[in-house]
Each structure stands twice: as structure tokens, then as C-alpha cells.
């Protein structure tokens, strides 16, 4: 997510690269980087997926689905074990 946060070290690094490679004038790299943030589709898509999964709209899939199921089973087992002691 640091790609869409202009106060991160990634933004400063990338701004420096823009200036060093002649894409932006000296001192204008961070401005160019900030103006490009709306077009950073992968970061926005990833952020959307995070919220969809967190709110339960989009379920878990792949290895995470198995891990979540295992975690729920272990939690139930531990609760049962503690309840009986």
C-alpha cells in the first residue's frame, strides 16, 4: 500500500528515480509521482480486495481458505478443552 501513500520512503525513492532519469525536472519528481497515484491500478485493486475480504463480502480462497478453516477448528478445540478443565 505504500505505493499510494506519498509520504512513504517508496514515494521519495521513486520521485528520485523520476528526476534522475529525466522523466521529471529537478524538484518535480514528487509532484509527478503524486499526480500518477490515481493511475496505480494494482494498489487500488489490492486495497479494494482487502476491504472486501475484511467485511466478508469476498470470502477466502486458495491456501488462505484452508488456513482459516484450520484456525477455526483449533480455536473450537481449545475452547472445548479449557471449558472441560
N, C-alpha and C positions, 0 to 999 in steps of 0.2 A: 504494500500500500504506500510505501514511501515515494513511489513514483508520482503520486498525485498530491503530495504534501510539499509545497515549495520551500518550507523551512527545514528540510532534511539535508543531510550531507550528500545524498544522492543528487539532489537538485543542484547544489553548488558544484559538485563534480561534473555533472553533465553540462551545466552552464559554461564551466571552464573549457570543456571539450568543444562546445559550440564556438566559443571565441577563438580557441587555439587553431581550429581547423577552418577558420574564415567563414563560417556559416553566419555568425553574428559579429557585429563590431565590438571593439573592446568596451567592456562595461555594460553591454546589452544582452549578454548571454542569459542571465536570469530572467529578464523580461521576455525573451523569446521562448524560454522554457515554460514560463507561466502561461503564455498565450497558447502553447501547444497542449496544455493539460486537458482541455475538453476533448481532444482527439486521441487520447490514450485509451483506446477501447478496451484493451485487455484488463487494465486496472479497474475501470468502471464495471466491467462484466464480473470480475472477481469479487468486487465489493458487493454487487447485487447478489451473487451466489451466496456470499457469507450471510447476508440478511435473510435470504430465502430459507437457508438451512437452519439458521438460528430461530426463526419464527415457526419452523415446522411446515412451511409451505412446500418446500422441496426436501424430500426425505434423503436419508443417507444412501449411498450406493458404493459398490465395489468393496475394497478391503475395510473401509470405514463402517460399512453396514455390519460386517461380521464382528468388528471390534466393539461397536456399540451394543450388539446383542450379548456378547461375552461379558461386557462390563455390567449390564443389567442383571445377568444371571449371577455373577459373583456378588453383586450388591444384595440381591434377594437371599442368596445363600448365607452371607454374613449376617444379615438381619435376622434370619431364622436361627442361626447358630447363637447369636447374642441373646435372642429372646428366650431360648431354652436353657440358658445358663443362669 
